[in-house]
Structure formats: C-alpha cells, structure tokens
Amino acid sequence: MITSPMPALARILALAWLAAWLSAAPLTLDQVLDQVFAVRPFPEVAISPDGLHLAWVGQDAGGELAIHLLGWRDAGAKPRVLGPGRAIEWSPDSSRILFLSDREDNRQLQLYTAPARGGSPRRLTRFSGYLSEPHWSPDGRRIALLVSPGGGGGPLEATTAETGVIQAAISNARLTVVDAESERVHEVSPAGLNVYEFDWSPSGQQFALTAAPGPADDNWYIAQLYTLSLDSGKLHSLLRPSFQIAVPRWSPDGRNIAFIGGLMSDEGFTGGDLYTLPAAGGEARGRTPGRKSSLTWFTWRTPGKFLFTERVDGGNAISTLDLETGTAETLWRGDEEAHAAGNFPNFSLAADGRTAAIVRQSWQQPPEVWAGEIGRWRQITRANRDLRPLWGEASSVRWSNEGFRLQGWLLFPRDYSPSQRYPMVVSVHGGPAGEARVHWPNTAYDMSVLSAAGYFVFFPNPRGSYGQGEAFTRANVKDFGGGDLRDILAGVDYIVKTLPVDDARIGLTGWSYGGFMTMFGVTQTRRFRAAVAGAGIANWQSYYGQNSIDQWLIPYFGASVYDDPAVYAKSSPITFIKNVKTPTLVLVGERDGECPAPQSYEFWHALRTLGVPTQLVVYPGEGHMFRDPEHQRDVVRRAAEWFNRYLK
C-alpha cells in the first residue's frame, strides 16, 4: 500500500544496516529495465458523476491499451473491457461514456459512446484528421471536441520531414459539435483559429475557450481567452494575458469564467495561479496571490467555491478555496501526483466533490487505480502486484541558497550501506517550469534505474520549478543557468556533507531543459566528472531560429533574439564552451521540434574539436518524447554505460 509521506531521511538511515544485511544478488541494468517496461500503465481514469462507476485506460489480457468499465461499489463486480480507446468522459447522468478510438478506422480516431451497463459502443463520426478533447454538453445531448484536419498531437511528437519550399505548417483544431442522437456535425469555431481548451457554459449555448491563430504548437504561448456562441459563431475576446493560460472553466451560475495563469514553458504541463473574470467582460482577478504552490487543475464547486489540485514542495495536494472569505483548506496532501488536466491526467472527481478516482504511484509502489473519498481511497486494480522496486528508498531533501528554500528528491542506492561511499548522478527536470516528482520509474528518460546500479540519484527542484508559487517559478527569468545552477550545486554540497557520496564521482544529466542545464553546467564548473545531455540546447541564439515553438522564449528572455541577442548569449553553453573538460554523451531525436538535433550537433562538434571525450547519438524518426521502446531502452542503457565508465 502506498504510504504518505515518503520515508524520512532519518528512517532511511535507521534501516540502512538492515537493508545491507538483506541485500540481494547484483542486478544487471537489463533486468531493471525489463521490470520498468513490464509495468502496466494507467494513462487515464474517470469516475462517473454519481460516483458509482469507474472507467480507466489500462492493458487488456493481450497487453494492449483498452477501456475498462466497473461498477466499483458492486460486490464481486468484474471490469468490462470495451476495447481500444482514450479521452474517456462520463455523461452528466452517468448512463454513458464517450471516448475516442481507432477500433474501426486504422490509425484514425473517431468518436464513440457506450452504455455504462452492457451494450456495444456506438460510432458517431466519420472524421479525417486529429481528434481530441471530447466533452459532453450539460444536458448530455451533444458532444464538443477538437478536430484538426491536417493532424496534430502537440510539440512532443516528431516533426514531419521538410523539403522544397518551406512554409509554416498550420492545421488549426476547430471546435466541433456532434449531436449524440442524430450524429449531425456542426463546426463552431472559425477556420483561422486554433482552439486549445474549452468548456461548455451552464446553458449549453456558449463556450469559454483558449485559442490563437496557428501554428498551433507555437502560438499556445500567446493564446487568449474567448467566449464563443454555439448558434451564431460570434467570438468575443475576454482577455489577452501577459502569461500562459490553461483550464478555462465556466462558473455554475454562468456569470464568471476562471482559469489558471502563469509562466508555463510547455503546453499541457500546467502550473500557476487561479484567476476569475466576468463572463461578459472585465478585469481578471487573481484568487491565489502569494500561494506557495502551483495549481494544476480546478473545478467550481459552487459559484463561490473551488476545489483544485496543486503541486506543493515536491508533492501534491487537493484543496478548496472560498472566494468570499479567502479561506483555503487542504483536503489531502501526499508525496504523489494528483491532477486532472494536461498531458498526464490521473485524477477524476464525482459530482459530490468528495468521491474521486486516482492513479497512485511512488518509487516504492507501481501505478494502480484507487477510488473513494478524497484521501481515503481504496485500491481497485492490482495489475502490477507482482512488481517490486529494484532500486533504493527515496527521501525528500531540503536546503537553502541565496534566500530560496529548495527541495528535491534523493533516491538511495539499492542495498545502501552507510559504511560505503557511492557515486551520485544529478538529474535535472525539463521545463524549466516543471518539477521533479515522486513516481514509479517510467520508460521516458528516467535515471531512477541507476539506483539499482549503486548510485545515489538526486532530482533537484531549483528556482524556476513548480511547487513554491509563481514568484519562485519566475525566479530564473533572464537567468537560465545562473541561480538555478547555483541552487543545484548548493544541493549537491548539502548531500555530500550529509551522506557518504564520493565528491570525486558526481555526474550530471537531464532531458530538454535538463539537457540544456547539463550542457551549461559543464561549462561553468568541473564539479561533474561525467555528463549525459539529452535533447539539450547549446546555443540560444541559433536555437531561436531552429525550434518550432519560439514563442516560449519571449517571456523568459524578455525580447526576441533579434532585439536582444546578448541576453541569449549570456545563457548559451557555446559562449563558454572552451571551459569544458567533462566527458559528455549527447543524445537527441532526429525530428525533435522542441530541442532540434542541430543543437546537439553544435555542442558535440565543439567538444570533439576541443578534444573532450564525447559521443553523439541521433535516434531516427524520434521527436522530443521517444515512442520506440527499443530507443527508450537504448537511451538509458547508453547513459548508464557512460556514467559507469567515468564514475565507477
């Protein structure tokens, strides 16, 4: 059973001798990776409004992802498998579920509904293109979704190969409404606008939405908040914010619209403060100023009360906020994730505001579906009951630097003994507006597996991260690689003084922004004896003209590279490249649009010219997030071998 909070540092030290005494036979990296890849994931979960039924996406008997339905309060009930599908949502009366599936059209998603208790799924659409975000109308008679005729999937996916005359690829996602009975289709939003997120008004006659003209991936950073009439198609701009916005939600009385706003470096990785403004137009009002957390999702409980999920100090919480009194109450807090929107949702709330479903996991507990009253969930699935952690215990680490209170996670070596000295690898999260969080090791670039090979693994949350409020998230603006690197080094110092870490055997790694921090870090210090830079950024000046989402740079650097090249050069690893002595492995996807491969080429070329041990590996067909399991394994295997070569 998952326990919260995670074991304290003192408890880990107290158990150290017992762990050493019970040590198992040495593991190979492939054995550890086999277990990581053997986990049965639960990418989605949804509880019905009446709280009686669960739906989740998980593996079926053949190992394929499929939708499962369960009357979880019925004694002895068994899940019913609907077949392939995703983007699941219950109807307002809890009688049906809607979802997207390619069960009849190979690789082409279509919209389906299915009854909660028995009966076959019914296909509603014949679309061509990329479908996402299906949501029932308040009366359950219509379904709105986003349809992009030219495809989509977001900036994490591989870009298409480009030759000939190069033009900006624009394929706007249009808000489209489908009648659940007649199957009549109505395109509502204009063709020249890309819709990112939306919410039905309580009357079912309007929408609140975030949108911008295409290209979709780039212009999310400048999206505005709109209202849109279902019948007339009239579009009204409510807010043109100076920050990123997400999760637009209409109040139950129809008078106000709320959203999360803040400095967000990646679409779908939401974090910020809560805002409201009148639906008829007016000034946006911050409702959580100074709150030491980053909100990830919320819902209106009444016209004056919210329930929201938030990242807090390396963990998560579920809280309420009363607008009249300004009083906030935490219903649950734990060192695990809970959020219902964005790229990896794992939380769903019933209409009573108390009953919820959640996918829970930690370094010691693989993911499973749980349900019940918030904070008192009971386990529903046991798909991963045979898996055991092959890595060490985890502990939250806290330290201070330059007036900031910092937090991170430290994974101890498997079979830890305090009488032995160990190497350590520092793994920096992506973003920069992101967070190192508690999780069962996954198939992305995850250095947790090094714990099984006898390493400490340190996951810091320096300034610029989520979890301590918007001021903390903004603390690295115009200072990439400055204060955030000093925060990380201070954390390393604290750990070295506290635990048996060999200061001469410390490595540095990361993916995306963590890849940049790796490239930059080895130009600023010789503290690290080996490094692995995944999908990094070597030169912010050239990067500006190479990546597919350059709009994200303006809030961080204050201007375009053409208006202020010096601020970009100040944080570019290539500016200080002749300082590098650290052996560095460089990894990247061939078609990465977020952190293009030429950035890795530039860094590798410089190190090779300067005689620094280096190697570059470009993975064919991959984007920012690798999809091929063999490539995922190869990335971790190469990183582990690199660190073993230079740190062991």
WOUR-V208146 format. One record per residue. N is the residue number from 0. RES is the residue in one letter. SS is DSSP state (~ for helix, > for strand, _ for the rest). OMEGA is omega in whole degrees, -180 to 180 (none if undefined). BURIAL is b if it has 16 or more other C-alpha atoms within 10 Angstrom, else e. Layout:
{{N RES SS OMEGA BURIAL} {N RES SS OMEGA BURIAL}}
This chain:
{{0 M _ 179 e} {1 I _ 176 b} {2 T _ 179 e} {3 S _ 5 e} {4 P _ 177 e} {5 M _ -180 b} {6 P _ 180 e} {7 A _ -179 e} {8 L ~ -179 e} {9 A ~ 180 e} {10 R ~ 180 e} {11 I ~ -180 b} {12 L ~ -179 e} {13 A ~ -179 e} {14 L ~ -172 e} {15 A ~ -177 b} {16 W ~ 178 b} {17 L ~ 179 e} {18 A ~ 179 b} {19 A ~ -179 e} {20 W ~ -179 e} {21 L _ -174 e} {22 S _ -179 e} {23 A _ 179 e} {24 A _ 180 e} {25 P _ -180 e} {26 L _ 170 e} {27 T _ 179 e} {28 L ~ -180 b} {29 D ~ 176 e} {30 Q ~ 179 e} {31 V ~ 179 b} {32 L ~ 177 b} {33 D ~ -180 e} {34 Q ~ 178 e} {35 V ~ -178 b} {36 F ~ 179 e} {37 A ~ -177 e} {38 V _ 176 b} {39 R _ -174 b} {40 P _ 175 b} {41 F _ -174 b} {42 P _ 179 b} {43 E > 173 b} {44 V > 179 b} {45 A > 176 b} {46 I > -178 b} {47 S _ -180 b} {48 P _ 179 b} {49 D _ 176 b} {50 G _ -175 b} {51 L _ -174 b} {52 H _ 175 b} {53 L > 169 b} {54 A > 175 b} {55 W > 172 b} {56 V > 180 b} {57 G > -177 b} {58 Q > 174 b} {59 D _ -177 b} {60 A _ 179 e} {61 G _ 179 e} {62 G _ 179 e} {63 E _ 178 e} {64 L > -177 b} {65 A > 178 b} {66 I > 177 b} {67 H > 176 b} {68 L > -178 b} {69 L > 166 b} {70 G _ -165 b} {71 W _ 177 b} {72 R _ -180 e} {73 D _ -178 e} {74 A _ 177 e} {75 G _ -178 e} {76 A _ 178 e} {77 K _ 179 e} {78 P _ 174 b} {79 R > -177 e} {80 V > -179 b} {81 L > -175 b} {82 G > -173 b} {83 P _ 178 b} {84 G _ 177 b} {85 R > -177 b} {86 A > -175 b} {87 I > 176 b} {88 E > 179 b} {89 W > 174 b} {90 S _ -178 b} {91 P _ 180 b} {92 D _ 176 e} {93 S _ -177 b} {94 S _ -175 b} {95 R > 174 b} {96 I > 173 b} {97 L > -179 b} {98 F > 174 b} {99 L > -179 b} {100 S > 173 b} {101 D _ -175 b} {102 R _ 180 e} {103 E _ 178 e} {104 D _ -178 e} {105 N _ 178 e} {106 R _ 176 e} {107 Q _ 178 b} {108 L _ 172 b} {109 Q > -178 b} {110 L > -180 b} {111 Y > 166 b} {112 T > 178 b} {113 A > 178 b} {114 P > -178 b} {115 A _ -176 b} {116 R _ 176 e} {117 G _ 179 e} {118 G _ -177 e} {119 S _ 175 e} {120 P _ 179 b} {121 R > 179 e} {122 R > -177 b} {123 L _ -169 b} {124 T _ 176 b} {125 R _ -176 e} {126 F _ 169 b} {127 S _ -178 e} {128 G _ -177 b} {129 Y > -179 b} {130 L > 179 b} {131 S > 171 b} {132 E > 176 b} {133 P > -179 b} {134 H > 177 b} {135 W > 168 b} {136 S _ -178 b} {137 P _ 180 b} {138 D _ 177 e} {139 G _ -178 b} {140 R _ -177 e} {141 R > 179 b} {142 I > 175 b} {143 A > 177 b} {144 L > 178 b} {145 L > -179 b} {146 V > 178 b} {147 S > -173 b} {148 P _ -176 e} {149 G _ -178 e} {150 G _ -178 e} {151 G _ 179 b} {152 G _ 175 e} {153 G _ -174 e} {154 P _ 178 b} {155 L _ -177 b} {156 E _ -179 b} {157 A _ 176 b} {158 T _ 177 b} {159 T _ 176 e} {160 A _ -176 e} {161 E _ 173 e} {162 T _ -179 e} {163 G _ 179 e} {164 V _ -176 e} {165 I _ 177 e} {166 Q _ 177 e} {167 A _ 179 e} {168 A _ -178 e} {169 I _ 176 b} {170 S _ -172 b} {171 N _ 173 b} {172 A _ -178 b} {173 R > 175 b} {174 L > -174 b} {175 T > -178 b} {176 V > 179 b} {177 V > 175 b} {178 D > -173 b} {179 A _ 179 b} {180 E _ -177 e} {181 S _ -177 e} {182 E _ 177 e} {183 R _ -177 e} {184 V > -179 b} {185 H > 174 e} {186 E > -171 b} {187 V _ -176 b} {188 S _ -179 b} {189 P _ -176 b} {190 A _ -176 b} {191 G _ -176 e} {192 L _ 174 b} {193 N > 179 b} {194 V > -179 b} {195 Y > 179 b} {196 E > -179 b} {197 F > 176 b} {198 D > 175 b} {199 W > 169 b} {200 S _ -180 b} {201 P _ 179 b} {202 S _ -177 e} {203 G _ -177 b} {204 Q _ -179 e} {205 Q > 174 b} {206 F > 162 b} {207 A > -177 b} {208 L > 170 b} {209 T > -173 b} {210 A > 176 b} {211 A > 172 b} {212 P _ 179 b} {213 G _ 9 b} {214 P _ -168 b} {215 A ~ -174 b} {216 D ~ -176 b} {217 D ~ -169 b} {218 N ~ 171 b} {219 W ~ -176 b} {220 Y ~ 179 b} {221 I ~ -179 b} {222 A _ 177 b} {223 Q > 175 b} {224 L > -177 b} {225 Y > 160 b} {226 T > -176 b} {227 L > 179 b} {228 S > 180 b} {229 L _ -175 b} {230 D _ -174 e} {231 S _ -175 e} {232 G _ -179 e} {233 K _ -177 e} {234 L > -180 b} {235 H > 179 e} {236 S > 179 e} {237 L > -173 b} {238 L > 170 b} {239 R _ -169 e} {240 P _ 175 e} {241 S _ 180 e} {242 F _ 180 e} {243 Q > -178 b} {244 I > -178 b} {245 A > 175 b} {246 V > 175 b} {247 P > -178 b} {248 R > 180 b} {249 W > 179 b} {250 S _ -178 b} {251 P _ 179 b} {252 D _ 176 e} {253 G _ -174 b} {254 R _ -173 e} {255 N > 174 b} {256 I > 179 b} {257 A > 178 b} {258 F > 173 b} {259 I > -180 b} {260 G > 178 b} {261 G > 177 b} {262 L _ -177 b} {263 M _ -176 b} {264 S _ -179 b} {265 D _ 176 b} {266 E _ 179 b} {267 G _ 176 b} {268 F _ -169 b} {269 T _ 174 b} {270 G _ 180 b} {271 G > 180 b} {272 D > 179 b} {273 L > 179 b} {274 Y > 171 b} {275 T > 171 b} {276 L > -180 b} {277 P > 180 b} {278 A _ 178 b} {279 A _ -179 e} {280 G _ -179 b} {281 G _ -175 e} {282 E _ 175 e} {283 A _ -177 b} {284 R > 177 e} {285 G > -177 b} {286 R _ -180 b} {287 T _ -177 b} {288 P _ 177 e} {289 G _ -179 e} {290 R _ -175 b} {291 K _ 178 b} {292 S _ 176 b} {293 S > -179 b} {294 L > -179 b} {295 T > -179 b} {296 W > 176 b} {297 F > 171 b} {298 T > 173 b} {299 W > 172 b} {300 R > 174 b} {301 T > 177 e} {302 P _ -179 e} {303 G _ -176 e} {304 K > -180 b} {305 F > 163 b} {306 L > -176 b} {307 F > 172 b} {308 T > -175 b} {309 E > 171 b} {310 R > -177 b} {311 V > 168 b} {312 D _ 178 b} {313 G _ 178 b} {314 G > -180 b} {315 N > 178 b} {316 A > 172 b} {317 I > -171 b} {318 S > 174 b} {319 T > 178 b} {320 L > 175 b} {321 D > -176 b} {322 L _ -177 e} {323 E _ -177 e} {324 T _ -175 e} {325 G _ -177 e} {326 T _ 176 e} {327 A > 179 e} {328 E > 177 e} {329 T > 180 e} {330 L > -179 e} {331 W > 174 e} {332 R > -178 b} {333 G > 179 b} {334 D _ 176 b} {335 E _ -174 b} {336 E _ 172 b} {337 A _ 175 b} {338 H _ -170 b} {339 A _ 180 b} {340 A _ 176 b} {341 G _ -171 b} {342 N _ -176 e} {343 F _ -179 e} {344 P _ -179 b} {345 N _ -173 b} {346 F > 179 b} {347 S > -173 b} {348 L > 175 b} {349 A _ -175 b} {350 A _ -179 e} {351 D _ 179 e} {352 G _ -179 b} {353 R _ -177 e} {354 T > -175 b} {355 A > 170 b} {356 A > -176 b} {357 I > 170 b} {358 V > -175 b} {359 R > 178 b} {360 Q _ 174 b} {361 S _ 176 b} {362 W _ -178 b} {363 Q _ -176 b} {364 Q _ 178 b} {365 P _ -174 b} {366 P _ 173 b} {367 E > 177 b} {368 V > 176 b} {369 W > 179 b} {370 A > 179 b} {371 G > 177 b} {372 E > -177 b} {373 I _ -180 b} {374 G _ 179 b} {375 R _ -177 e} {376 W _ 170 b} {377 R > -175 e} {378 Q > -179 b} {379 I _ -178 b} {380 T _ 176 e} {381 R _ -176 e} {382 A _ -176 b} {383 N _ -174 e} {384 R _ -178 e} {385 D _ -178 e} {386 L _ 177 e} {387 R _ 179 e} {388 P _ 178 b} {389 L _ -179 b} {390 W _ -175 b} {391 G _ 177 b} {392 E _ 179 b} {393 A > 180 b} {394 S > 172 b} {395 S > -179 b} {396 V > 179 b} {397 R > 178 b} {398 W > -178 b} {399 S > 177 e} {400 N > 174 b} {401 E _ 178 e} {402 G _ 178 e} {403 F > 173 e} {404 R > -173 e} {405 L > 179 b} {406 Q > 174 b} {407 G > 178 b} {408 W > 180 b} {409 L > 176 b} {410 L > -178 b} {411 F _ 175 b} {412 P _ 172 b} {413 R _ -179 b} {414 D _ -178 b} {415 Y _ 173 b} {416 S _ -179 b} {417 P _ 179 e} {418 S _ -177 e} {419 Q _ 177 e} {420 R _ -172 b} {421 Y > 168 b} {422 P > 179 b} {423 M > 173 b} {424 V > 177 b} {425 V > -178 b} {426 S > -175 b} {427 V > -177 b} {428 H _ 176 b} {429 G _ 180 b} {430 G _ 13 b} {431 P _ 179 b} {432 A _ 180 b} {433 G _ -177 b} {434 E _ 169 b} {435 A _ -171 b} {436 R _ 178 b} {437 V _ -178 b} {438 H _ 167 b} {439 W _ -178 b} {440 P _ -174 b} {441 N _ -174 b} {442 T _ 171 b} {443 A _ -179 b} {444 Y _ -172 b} {445 D _ -178 b} {446 M ~ 175 b} {447 S ~ -176 b} {448 V ~ 179 b} {449 L ~ 176 b} {450 S ~ 180 b} {451 A ~ -179 b} {452 A ~ 174 b} {453 G _ 178 b} {454 Y > 155 b} {455 F > 175 b} {456 V > -174 b} {457 F > 179 b} {458 F > -175 b} {459 P > 172 b} {460 N > -178 b} {461 P _ 175 b} {462 R _ -173 b} {463 G _ -179 b} {464 S _ 169 b} {465 Y _ 169 b} {466 G _ -179 b} {467 Q _ 176 b} {468 G _ -173 b} {469 E ~ 179 b} {470 A ~ 178 b} {471 F ~ 179 b} {472 T ~ -179 b} {473 R ~ -171 b} {474 A ~ 177 b} {475 N ~ 177 b} {476 V _ -177 b} {477 K _ -176 b} {478 D _ 178 b} {479 F _ 179 b} {480 G _ 179 b} {481 G _ -179 b} {482 G ~ -179 b} {483 D ~ 176 b} {484 L ~ 177 b} {485 R ~ 176 b} {486 D ~ -180 b} {487 I ~ 180 b} {488 L ~ 177 b} {489 A ~ 176 b} {490 G ~ 176 b} {491 V ~ 178 b} {492 D ~ -179 e} {493 Y ~ -179 e} {494 I ~ -180 b} {495 V ~ 179 e} {496 K ~ -172 e} {497 T ~ -172 e} {498 L _ -177 e} {499 P _ 175 b} {500 V > 179 b} {501 D > -176 e} {502 D > 180 b} {503 A > -178 e} {504 R > 180 b} {505 I > 180 b} {506 G > -178 b} {507 L > 179 b} {508 T > 178 b} {509 G > 179 b} {510 W > 179 b} {511 S _ 176 b} {512 Y ~ 174 b} {513 G ~ 174 b} {514 G ~ 174 b} {515 F ~ -178 b} {516 M ~ 176 b} {517 T ~ 179 b} {518 M ~ -179 b} {519 F ~ -177 b} {520 G ~ -178 b} {521 V ~ 173 b} {522 T ~ -174 b} {523 Q ~ -176 b} {524 T _ 174 e} {525 R _ 179 e} {526 R _ -175 b} {527 F _ -175 b} {528 R _ 176 b} {529 A > -178 b} {530 A > 174 b} {531 V > -177 b} {532 A > 179 b} {533 G > 177 b} {534 A _ -175 b} {535 G _ 179 b} {536 I _ -176 b} {537 A _ -171 b} {538 N _ -177 b} {539 W ~ 180 b} {540 Q ~ 178 b} {541 S ~ 179 b} {542 Y ~ -177 b} {543 Y ~ -178 b} {544 G _ -177 e} {545 Q _ -172 b} {546 N _ -176 b} {547 S _ -178 b} {548 I _ -173 b} {549 D _ 180 b} {550 Q _ -177 b} {551 W ~ -176 b} {552 L ~ -174 b} {553 I ~ 180 e} {554 P ~ -178 b} {555 Y ~ -177 b} {556 F ~ 175 b} {557 G _ -179 e} {558 A _ 175 e} {559 S _ 179 b} {560 V _ -179 b} {561 Y _ 179 e} {562 D _ -179 e} {563 D _ -178 e} {564 P ~ -176 e} {565 A ~ -178 e} {566 V ~ 177 b} {567 Y ~ 180 b} {568 A ~ -178 b} {569 K ~ -178 b} {570 S _ -177 b} {571 S _ 176 b} {572 P ~ -176 b} {573 I ~ 178 b} {574 T ~ -175 b} {575 F ~ -168 e} {576 I ~ -177 b} {577 K ~ 176 e} {578 N ~ -169 e} {579 V _ 172 b} {580 K _ -173 b} {581 T _ 174 b} {582 P > -171 b} {583 T > 172 b} {584 L > -176 b} {585 V > -176 b} {586 L > -180 b} {587 V > 174 b} {588 G > -178 b} {589 E _ -174 b} {590 R _ 178 b} {591 D _ 179 b} {592 G _ -180 b} {593 E _ 179 b} {594 C _ -168 b} {595 P _ -178 b} {596 A ~ 178 b} {597 P ~ 176 b} {598 Q ~ 178 b} {599 S ~ 175 b} {600 Y ~ -177 b} {601 E ~ -180 e} {602 F ~ -180 b} {603 W ~ -180 b} {604 H ~ -179 e} {605 A ~ -180 b} {606 L ~ 179 b} {607 R ~ 179 e} {608 T ~ -177 e} {609 L _ 178 e} {610 G _ 178 e} {611 V _ 178 b} {612 P _ -176 e} {613 T > 175 b} {614 Q > 179 b} {615 L > 176 b} {616 V > 178 b} {617 V > -175 b} {618 Y > -173 b} {619 P _ 174 e} {620 G _ -175 b} {621 E _ 173 b} {622 G _ -179 b} {623 H _ 176 b} {624 M _ -177 b} {625 F _ -179 b} {626 R _ -178 e} {627 D _ -179 e} {628 P ~ 179 e} {629 E ~ 176 e} {630 H ~ 179 b} {631 Q ~ 179 b} {632 R ~ -176 b} {633 D ~ 179 e} {634 V ~ -179 b} {635 V ~ -180 b} {636 R ~ 180 b} {637 R ~ 179 e} {638 A ~ -180 b} {639 A ~ 179 b} {640 E ~ 179 e} {641 W ~ 180 b} {642 F ~ 178 b} {643 N ~ -178 e} {644 R ~ -172 e} {645 Y ~ -178 e} {646 L ~ -179 b} {647 K _ none e}}
